[in-house]
Amino acid sequence: MRAHLGFALALLLSISGPLSSSASAGQLSPDYVRHLTAVGFDPAGDLFAVRIDVTSAVPVIVVREIATGARVAEFSVPSKQREERALARLKKKYGIDLANVHQGPVSPDGKYTLMGAPNRGGKEYRILVMEGARVGELHRVPLKRDEKTKVRPTAMLKEVLWSKDGSRLLVIINEKFVSERESYEVDRPTPLRFKRWKIKWYRPESPQKKP
């Protein structure tokens, strides 16, 4: 597979900021319509926490393992006071704090930049890595069709969080579903290990010969 470097560079402009959350959920289950906000990592980078705001439901803060995605704890936060108590408990029990996070697409050492792009056909979303002028693929996320409308989502890289040593990542991908009857957005967290030797580097395009 060949890298389209110009396209990849253009993607850098679209991945650093959060997206709008104004879509309507229609008749779907409110558990399926959600938007995530990063809360932080533990000091070792083994756990991450996100706040989940769900349509017509009480927000929650969920703690998961980065290696497996397994749920460790969950806290209901129906009010600002409850949220502050939950954050204090997370910090005391697990050491989870945004201070343990390096935020943004560029790695803590400044060598790598993460991007996102769908594959051809839009069935998967690729997590791409740029190092200098070369581009490689770190991970693919399946883009599953909605069970009712059969619509496949469009996706965008919403947020990237690194552990301080750059060995672990939390990638939040926004998926947007649009059909004739309804449209909605879902944020999905994808925890990853950043292993440089597992990056599949694309071969650069050969220069076109002059006629």
C-alpha positions as CSV (number, residue, x, y, z in Angstrom):
1,M,0.0,0.0,0.0
2,R,1.3,3.5,-0.8
3,A,1.0,6.5,1.4
4,H,-0.7,9.6,0.1
5,L,1.5,12.1,2.0
6,G,-0.3,15.2,0.9
7,F,-3.6,13.8,2.1
8,A,-2.0,12.8,5.4
9,L,-0.6,16.3,5.9
10,A,-4.0,17.8,5.4
11,L,-5.4,15.6,8.1
12,L,-3.2,17.3,10.7
13,L,-5.5,20.3,10.6
14,S,-8.5,18.4,11.6
15,I,-7.5,16.3,14.6
16,S,-6.5,18.6,17.4
17,G,-9.9,20.0,18.5
18,P,-13.1,18.5,19.8
19,L,-16.1,18.1,17.5
20,S,-19.6,19.5,17.8
21,S,-22.1,17.4,19.7
22,S,-25.4,18.8,18.4
23,A,-26.8,15.7,16.6
24,S,-30.1,14.2,17.5
25,A,-30.4,10.6,18.6
26,G,-33.7,9.8,17.1
27,Q,-35.2,6.5,18.4
28,L,-31.9,4.8,19.3
29,S,-31.1,3.6,22.7
30,P,-29.6,6.5,24.7
31,D,-26.8,4.1,25.9
32,Y,-25.6,4.1,22.3
33,V,-25.4,7.8,21.8
34,R,-22.4,9.2,23.8
35,H,-19.6,11.8,23.9
36,L,-16.4,11.3,25.8
37,T,-14.1,13.6,27.7
38,A,-10.7,12.5,28.9
39,V,-10.2,12.5,32.6
40,G,-6.6,11.2,32.8
41,F,-4.2,8.3,33.2
42,D,-2.7,6.7,36.3
43,P,1.1,7.5,36.8
44,A,2.2,4.2,35.2
45,G,-0.1,4.6,32.2
46,D,-1.9,1.3,32.9
47,L,-5.3,2.9,33.5
48,F,-7.3,5.6,31.8
49,A,-10.5,7.4,32.8
50,V,-13.1,9.1,30.6
51,R,-16.3,11.0,31.4
52,I,-19.3,9.7,29.3
53,D,-22.2,12.0,28.6
54,V,-25.1,10.0,27.3
55,T,-28.4,11.3,25.9
56,S,-31.1,11.3,28.5
57,A,-29.0,9.6,31.2
58,V,-26.7,10.6,34.1
59,P,-23.1,11.2,33.1
60,V,-20.6,8.6,34.4
61,I,-16.8,8.5,34.8
62,V,-15.4,5.1,33.8
63,V,-11.9,3.7,34.6
64,R,-10.5,1.0,32.2
65,E,-7.2,-0.8,31.6
66,I,-5.3,0.5,28.6
67,A,-3.8,-3.0,27.8
68,T,-7.2,-4.8,27.6
69,G,-9.9,-2.2,27.8
70,A,-11.4,-4.0,30.8
71,R,-13.6,-1.9,33.1
72,V,-12.1,-1.3,36.5
73,A,-14.5,1.2,38.1
74,E,-17.5,3.4,37.4
75,F,-18.7,6.6,39.1
76,S,-22.1,8.3,38.6
77,V,-21.7,12.1,38.4
78,P,-25.2,13.7,38.3
79,S,-23.9,17.0,39.7
80,K,-20.7,19.1,39.8
81,Q,-20.3,18.2,43.5
82,R,-20.5,14.5,42.8
83,E,-18.0,14.9,39.9
84,E,-15.5,16.7,42.1
85,R,-15.8,13.9,44.7
86,A,-15.3,11.2,42.1
87,L,-12.2,13.0,40.6
88,A,-10.7,13.2,44.1
89,R,-11.3,9.5,44.7
90,L,-9.8,8.6,41.3
91,K,-6.7,10.6,42.2
92,K,-6.4,9.1,45.7
93,K,-7.1,5.5,44.9
94,Y,-5.7,5.1,41.4
95,G,-3.5,8.3,41.0
96,I,-5.6,9.2,37.9
97,D,-5.0,12.8,36.8
98,L,-4.7,14.8,33.6
99,A,-1.2,15.8,34.9
100,N,-0.1,12.2,33.9
101,V,-1.1,12.8,30.3
102,H,0.6,14.3,27.3
103,Q,-2.3,15.7,25.2
104,G,-2.3,16.1,21.4
105,P,-1.3,14.2,18.3
106,V,2.5,14.8,18.7
107,S,4.3,12.3,20.9
108,P,6.0,13.4,24.1
109,D,9.5,13.2,22.5
110,G,8.3,15.1,19.4
111,K,9.3,12.4,17.0
112,Y,5.9,11.1,15.9
113,T,2.6,12.6,15.0
114,L,-0.7,10.7,15.0
115,M,-3.3,11.1,12.3
116,G,-6.5,9.3,11.2
117,A,-7.9,8.4,7.8
118,P,-10.5,5.9,6.6
119,N,-9.4,3.0,4.4
120,R,-10.7,2.6,0.8
121,G,-14.3,1.7,1.1
122,G,-14.7,3.3,4.5
123,K,-15.0,-0.1,6.4
124,E,-12.1,0.7,8.7
125,Y,-10.5,3.8,10.2
126,R,-6.7,3.9,10.2
127,I,-4.6,5.3,13.0
128,L,-1.5,6.6,11.1
129,V,1.9,7.7,12.3
130,M,4.1,10.3,10.7
131,E,7.8,10.4,11.4
132,G,9.5,13.1,9.3
133,A,8.4,12.6,5.7
134,R,7.3,9.0,6.1
135,V,3.9,7.7,7.1
136,G,2.9,4.3,8.6
137,E,-0.1,2.5,10.0
138,L,-0.3,1.8,13.8
139,H,-3.8,0.4,14.1
140,R,-7.2,-0.1,12.3
141,V,-10.6,0.3,13.9
142,P,-13.6,-1.4,12.3
143,L,-16.4,1.0,11.3
144,K,-19.6,-1.0,11.9
145,R,-22.9,-0.3,10.3
146,D,-25.9,0.8,12.4
147,E,-28.0,-2.3,13.0
148,K,-31.3,-0.5,12.2
149,T,-30.4,1.9,9.3
150,K,-27.5,-0.2,7.9
151,V,-25.6,3.1,7.6
152,R,-21.8,3.0,8.0
153,P,-20.4,5.9,9.9
154,T,-17.9,8.5,8.9
155,A,-15.1,8.9,11.4
156,M,-12.7,11.5,12.6
157,L,-9.8,11.5,15.1
158,K,-11.1,13.6,18.0
159,E,-8.5,13.4,20.7
160,V,-5.2,11.8,21.4
161,L,-3.6,11.2,24.8
162,W,-0.2,9.8,25.5
163,S,1.4,8.4,28.7
164,K,4.3,10.6,29.7
165,D,6.8,8.0,28.4
166,G,5.0,7.7,25.1
167,S,4.4,4.0,25.4
168,R,0.6,4.0,25.8
169,L,-2.1,5.9,24.0
170,L,-5.8,6.7,24.3
171,V,-7.3,7.6,20.9
172,I,-10.9,8.9,20.9
173,I,-12.6,8.5,17.6
174,N,-15.8,10.3,16.7
175,E,-18.3,8.4,14.5
176,K,-21.1,10.2,12.8
177,F,-24.1,8.3,11.5
178,V,-26.4,10.1,9.0
179,S,-29.5,8.6,7.4
180,E,-32.8,10.0,6.0
181,R,-34.5,9.5,9.4
182,E,-31.9,10.5,11.9
183,S,-28.3,11.4,12.6
184,Y,-26.2,11.0,15.7
185,E,-22.6,11.0,16.9
186,V,-20.7,8.4,19.0
187,D,-17.3,8.8,20.6
188,R,-15.4,5.6,21.0
189,P,-12.2,5.1,23.1
190,T,-9.4,3.0,21.6
191,P,-6.5,2.3,24.1
192,L,-3.3,1.3,22.4
193,R,0.3,0.4,23.1
194,F,2.7,2.5,21.0
195,K,5.2,-0.1,19.7
196,R,7.5,1.5,17.1
197,W,8.5,-1.9,15.6
198,K,4.9,-2.7,14.9
199,I,4.3,0.3,12.7
200,K,3.7,-0.7,9.1
201,W,5.5,1.9,7.1
202,Y,4.1,2.7,3.7
203,R,6.4,2.8,0.7
204,P,6.7,6.3,-0.8
205,E,5.1,6.9,-4.2
206,S,7.6,6.7,-7.1
207,P,8.1,10.1,-8.8
208,Q,6.3,10.3,-12.2
209,K,8.6,10.3,-15.2
210,K,8.6,13.3,-17.4
211,P,7.3,12.7,-20.9
